[in-house]
Structure formats: C-alpha cells, structure tokens
Amino acid sequence: MRTPRTALTAAAAVAALALTVAGCSSSGGKSSEDKTKDAASGGKGVSTPRLKIAMVTHSGEGDTFWDIVQSGAKQAAAKDNVDFLYSANKEGQQQSQLVQAAIDQKVDGIIVTLAKPEAVRDVVKKAVAAGIPVVTINSGAQYSKELGAIGHIGQDEGVAGEAVGEQLNARGKKKTVCVIHEQGNVSLEERCAGVKKTFHGTVENLNVDGTNTPAATSSIEAKLQAGKDIDSVVTLGAPMAAAAVKAKGDAGSSAEVDTFDLNAAVIKQFKAKEIGFAVDQQPYLQGYLAVDELWLDKTNGNVVGGGRPVLTGPAIVTEKDVPTLEKYTARGTR
C-alpha cells in the first residue's frame, strides 16, 4: 500500500532543491570541446550562457503525469544549455516554500503550477519582483497574468470539461461521477464544472485522496454501489482511471470509465476496452515549451504567445487512436 508523501518543511525544501542542483538536474551544458565535436557531427547544442531553471509543481506521489512533464522539460534543457531543477508538493504551503527555495538559489527562471493560487500568489509575485521571469503551466491560467508571469502553457480546463460533457452526450450517457483526486485544486474543479455545463445528464462530484489509491478505489466503489443508475465515471488524471476500473469491477457496475490524461497504462486499458475515451493535454509539451519560453526570454527577449496562454489541448482520444499514440507513450512523450 502506498503511503501519502510527507510534507516538506521549509528547511527540507531548501535542502531538497540544493541537492537537485548536484544530483537530479538535467544538464544540457557542454564544454567548448564538446560543442566543437557537436558542430563537427551536426549536433544542435546551443552556445548561449548557462541558465538554471526551476520547476515547482503541485504533484502528489505516484502521479505519472508529471513524469511526462519532466521528460519534456529535460529534453528542452539538454538542448538549451540549462540546469533543470524539479521539486513538488501537493500542499499549497509547501509548494510556496519550494518556490522560495528556488528564489534563494537565484535561479534564472521559474516554472510553477497554480493549482492552489492563493497559496503561492505572494511568493510568485516575490520572484517577479526579484527579476526572475516566471512561466506558469498546467493549472490556474486565469491567474497567470495578474501574478506577473510572462506566459502560461496548458489547456483551458473549462473548455476541456465542456468537451467531455459533449462526448458523454454523444455516447448517450445520463449520469456521471466526476472524481476529484485533490481537494482545493482549482483546475480539477474547473474540469468538473465544464462537464456539468455541457452534459445533458446529471453530474455528481466525488472527492478522493489521489495519493492513497486503495482508499480512492474504495470511495469510487461505494459510490457505484449506491448509485446503480450511474452510467459513467470521469477521472481527472490517468492514475485514477486505474482505480476507477478496479472499483467498477468490484462494484459489479456497467458504468463506462473515461479519463483526463494519457500514460502507458491508459493505452493498455484502451486495448482491454476498459476505458471509453481520454482527454489529452500533451504534458510533454507543457514541460518542453515552458523551458524553451524562459530560455527564449532570457537569451533573445522573445515572448511566446504574445503573453497569452499557449494551449496544448484538449484533444479527445479513443481506442482508434491507440496505434498512433502507443509508440509515443512508450517514449514517455504522451
């Protein structure tokens, strides 16, 4: 049984980020000799100054979505001569402390999620005031500009939810459960609100602890047992899709399971006909473009998207898309 991640203290947060510099960063820097070798062999390394960029997210333990985000960020860092530092905590106060740790490290740029904007508002403004450019990703797009970020990269969560509602209508569904795996996350709440906006049937929200899979599975199972008329379950992250599939089986329910986000497990679930459809917001792009945006800003003064959000989704994918997506999920890019 997986136990929830222990919250980082402020001191531990600083230490963790410092260790990341030494041991867990994605290093794209090259010596002059290496650059010469790259040039001779047709390599694409850059010769711009070495930068240090920190990404601080609200990820909980075991969320594979953020592995894909990091994969994209590390690829861009390798290309852009960047030391990439990653840290995360699902609790807003601890996430704020991690952003402060990045400021104290005097990084050249910060990438941050705004799932709990009130918790990180002041420290993001502090980073901007210190002259550190900030790019927000994934969540809280509506708060990005007011906090002084140079841009936001992700999907419009309300629009994504509306697309799910329309898809459920097309599939003839009448009653759905929208599973929120992190209470207080504004983006997850926006997704369920979007579903409710366009879905012609009934939507009931169910809050579960996304860091405790057995407990989340039991909660979904109990909901399905109590509501025999529930004909669909919408999960808001790929790891929760597996929990919903198991809960459906244990409850003897015939409800369709649909989900936001992709990973290799979702592809397998498609092939086993355990999932109806998924919403792809391309997390690899969120990480890759965020690092690139900060690099472009620092080295060339370019602003991606003219200060407006750069959308990476949503796209509805089904079993028919598996042949195309399978090779990319195997590479960790979808």
C-alpha positions in Angstrom: 0.0 0.0 0.0 1.4 3.4 -1.0 1.6 5.9 1.8 1.0 9.6 1.2 4.0 11.8 0.6 5.3 13.5 3.8 5.1 17.3 3.5 8.4 19.1 3.2 9.4 21.6 5.8 10.9 24.9 4.6 14.3 23.7 5.6 13.9 20.4 3.9 12.6 22.2 0.8 15.7 24.3 0.5 17.9 21.3 1.1 16.0 19.2 -1.5 16.3 21.9 -4.1 20.0 22.3 -3.4 20.5 18.6 -3.8 18.7 18.7 -7.1 21.3 21.0 -8.5 24.0 18.5 -7.7 22.3 15.2 -8.4 19.0 15.3 -10.2 19.2 18.2 -12.7 19.1 17.8 -16.4 22.3 19.1 -17.6 22.5 20.5 -21.2 25.8 22.3 -20.8 28.7 21.4 -22.9 32.4 22.3 -22.8 34.0 24.1 -25.7 35.5 20.8 -26.8 32.1 19.1 -26.7 30.5 21.9 -28.7 33.2 21.7 -31.3 32.5 17.9 -31.6 28.8 18.6 -31.8 29.3 21.1 -34.6 31.5 18.6 -36.5 28.9 15.9 -36.2 25.9 18.0 -37.0 24.8 18.3 -33.3 22.3 21.0 -32.2 23.8 22.3 -28.9 23.5 26.0 -28.2 26.2 28.4 -27.2 24.1 30.7 -25.1 25.0 31.3 -21.4 24.4 28.6 -18.9 21.0 29.0 -17.2 19.4 27.5 -14.1 15.6 27.0 -14.3 13.4 25.6 -11.5 10.1 23.9 -12.0 7.8 23.7 -8.9 4.5 21.7 -9.2 1.7 20.5 -7.1 2.2 16.9 -8.0 1.3 14.2 -5.5 3.1 10.9 -5.0 2.8 8.5 -7.9 1.3 10.8 -10.5 2.8 9.7 -13.8 1.5 12.8 -15.5 4.4 14.8 -14.0 7.0 12.3 -15.2 5.9 13.2 -18.7 6.1 16.9 -18.0 9.6 16.5 -16.6 10.6 14.4 -19.7 9.7 17.3 -21.9 11.4 19.9 -19.7 14.6 17.8 -19.5 14.7 17.4 -23.3 14.4 21.2 -23.8 17.0 21.8 -21.0 19.5 19.5 -22.8 19.0 21.5 -26.0 19.1 24.9 -24.3 22.2 24.6 -22.1 20.0 24.6 -18.9 20.3 23.1 -15.5 16.8 21.9 -14.8 15.7 21.6 -11.2 12.5 19.9 -10.2 10.6 19.9 -6.9 6.9 19.3 -6.0 4.4 19.1 -3.1 0.7 18.8 -3.3 0.2 21.0 -0.3 0.0 24.7 -1.2 2.0 26.0 1.7 4.8 23.5 1.0 4.8 24.4 -2.7 5.2 28.0 -1.8 8.2 27.2 0.3 9.7 25.3 -2.7 9.3 28.4 -4.9 11.0 30.5 -2.1 13.8 27.9 -2.2 14.2 28.5 -5.9 14.3 32.2 -5.4 17.0 31.7 -2.7 19.0 29.6 -5.2 19.0 32.7 -7.5 17.7 30.7 -10.5 17.3 32.3 -13.9 13.7 31.4 -14.3 10.9 29.6 -12.5 8.1 27.4 -13.9 5.2 27.0 -11.5 1.7 25.5 -11.4 -1.2 27.5 -9.9 -3.4 24.7 -8.8 -3.8 26.5 -5.4 -3.2 30.1 -6.5 -3.9 31.7 -3.1 -1.1 29.6 -1.5 1.6 30.6 -4.0 0.4 34.1 -5.0 2.7 36.1 -2.8 5.8 34.1 -3.4 5.3 34.1 -7.2 5.0 37.9 -7.1 8.2 38.0 -5.0 10.0 36.1 -7.7 8.9 38.5 -10.3 9.8 41.5 -8.1 13.3 39.9 -7.8 13.7 40.0 -11.5 13.2 36.3 -12.0 10.9 35.6 -15.1 8.1 33.2 -14.3 6.1 30.9 -16.6 3.0 29.1 -15.3 1.9 25.7 -16.6 -0.9 23.3 -16.4 -3.3 25.0 -14.0 -4.5 28.4 -13.0 -4.2 30.1 -16.4 -6.6 32.8 -15.3 -4.3 33.9 -12.5 -1.0 33.9 -14.5 -1.0 37.4 -15.9 -2.0 39.1 -12.7 0.8 37.5 -10.8 3.3 38.8 -13.4 4.1 35.6 -15.3 5.4 36.1 -18.9 3.0 33.4 -20.1 1.0 30.3 -19.4 1.2 26.9 -21.1 -1.5 24.3 -20.8 -5.1 23.6 -21.7 -8.2 25.6 -20.9 -9.6 23.4 -18.2 -13.2 24.7 -18.6 -13.2 24.1 -22.3 -11.7 20.6 -21.7 -14.5 19.8 -19.3 -17.1 21.0 -21.8 -15.6 18.7 -24.4 -16.0 15.8 -22.0 -19.7 16.7 -21.4 -20.3 16.8 -25.1 -18.6 13.5 -25.6 -20.7 11.9 -22.9 -23.9 13.3 -24.6 -22.7 11.7 -27.9 -22.3 8.4 -26.1 -25.8 8.5 -24.7 -24.8 8.8 -21.0 -27.3 10.1 -18.4 -25.5 10.2 -15.0 -21.8 10.6 -14.4 -19.5 10.8 -11.4 -16.6 13.3 -11.7 -13.8 12.2 -9.4 -11.7 15.0 -7.9 -8.4 13.5 -6.6 -7.1 16.6 -5.0 -9.3 18.9 -3.0 -8.8 22.6 -3.5 -7.2 22.2 -6.9 -8.9 24.9 -9.0 -8.2 23.2 -12.3 -9.8 20.0 -11.3 -12.9 21.9 -10.1 -13.0 23.7 -13.4 -12.9 20.4 -15.3 -16.0 19.1 -13.4 -17.7 22.4 -13.8 -17.1 22.3 -17.6 -18.6 18.8 -17.7 -21.7 19.9 -15.9 -22.0 22.9 -18.2 -22.5 20.9 -21.4 -23.6 17.5 -20.2 -27.4 17.0 -20.6 -27.5 14.4 -17.7 -26.6 14.6 -14.0 -23.1 15.2 -12.7 -22.1 14.4 -9.2 -18.6 15.3 -7.9 -16.7 12.8 -5.7 -13.7 13.9 -3.7 -11.0 11.2 -3.1 -7.4 11.2 -1.9 -5.3 10.8 -5.0 -2.2 9.8 -3.0 -4.0 6.9 -1.4 -5.1 4.6 -4.2 -6.7 1.9 -2.1 -8.9 4.5 -0.3 -9.8 6.2 -3.6 -10.8 2.9 -5.1 -13.0 2.1 -2.2 -14.7 5.5 -2.4 -15.5 5.1 -6.1 -16.7 1.5 -5.5 -19.0 2.7 -2.7 -20.4 5.4 -5.0 -21.1 3.0 -7.8 -22.8 0.5 -5.4 -25.0 3.2 -4.0 -25.9 4.6 -7.4 -26.9 1.8 -9.8 -28.0 4.3 -12.3 -24.5 5.8 -12.7 -23.5 5.0 -16.3 -20.1 6.8 -16.5 -17.2 7.8 -14.3 -14.9 10.6 -15.3 -11.5 10.6 -13.6 -9.3 13.7 -13.8 -5.9 12.0 -14.1 -4.6 8.8 -15.6 -3.6 7.1 -12.3 -7.2 7.5 -11.1 -8.5 5.8 -14.2 -7.0 2.5 -13.0 -8.6 3.0 -9.6 -12.0 3.6 -11.3 -11.6 0.5 -13.5 -11.0 -1.7 -10.4 -13.8 0.0 -8.5 -16.2 -0.7 -11.3 -15.3 -4.4 -11.4 -15.6 -4.7 -7.6 -18.9 -3.0 -7.6 -20.3 -5.0 -10.4 -21.1 -1.8 -12.3 -21.5 -1.4 -16.0 -20.6 2.3 -15.9 -18.1 3.5 -18.6 -14.8 4.8 -17.3 -13.4 7.9 -19.1 -10.4 10.0 -18.1 -8.3 13.1 -18.5 -4.7 12.5 -19.5 -2.7 9.7 -21.0 0.0 7.3 -19.9 1.1 3.8 -20.9 -1.4 2.3 -18.5 -4.3 4.1 -20.2 -3.2 2.8 -23.6 -3.4 -0.8 -22.1 -6.8 0.0 -20.7 -8.0 1.2 -24.1 -6.8 -2.1 -25.7 -8.6 -4.1 -23.0 -11.7 -2.0 -23.7 -11.7 -0.8 -20.0 -11.8 2.9 -21.0 -14.1 4.7 -23.4 -12.2 7.9 -24.1 -9.4 10.1 -22.7 -8.6 13.8 -22.8 -5.0 14.5 -24.0 -3.4 17.8 -22.9 0.1 16.8 -24.0 2.1 17.2 -20.8 5.4 16.7 -22.6 4.7 19.9 -24.5 4.0 21.7 -21.3 7.4 20.9 -19.8 9.3 21.4 -23.1 7.7 24.7 -24.1 8.0 26.2 -20.6 11.8 25.7 -20.5 12.0 26.9 -24.1 10.0 30.0 -23.3 12.2 31.0 -20.4 15.3 30.3 -22.5 14.0 32.5 -25.3 13.1 35.3 -22.9 16.5 35.3 -21.2 18.7 34.9 -24.3 16.7 36.6 -27.1 14.0 38.7 -25.4 11.3 36.7 -27.2 7.8 36.1 -25.7 5.9 33.0 -26.8 2.2 33.6 -27.5 2.4 37.4 -27.1 1.7 37.0 -23.4 -1.5 35.0 -24.0 -1.9 31.3 -22.9 -0.3 28.8 -25.2 -2.8 25.8 -25.5 -1.6 22.2 -25.6 -5.0 20.7 -25.5 -7.6 19.4 -25.1 -8.0 16.6 -27.6 -10.4 13.7 -27.3 -8.7 10.3 -28.0 -10.3 6.9 -28.2 -9.3 3.3 -28.9 -8.9 4.0 -32.6 -6.0 6.4 -31.8 -4.0 3.7 -29.9 -1.8 2.7 -32.9 -0.6 6.3 -33.2 -0.3 7.0 -29.5 1.3 3.8 -28.3 4.8 4.4 -29.7 4.8 7.9 -28.1 3.7 6.7 -24.7 6.5 4.1 -24.8 8.9 7.0 -25.4 7.4 9.0 -22.5 6.2 11.8 -24.7 2.4 11.2 -24.5 
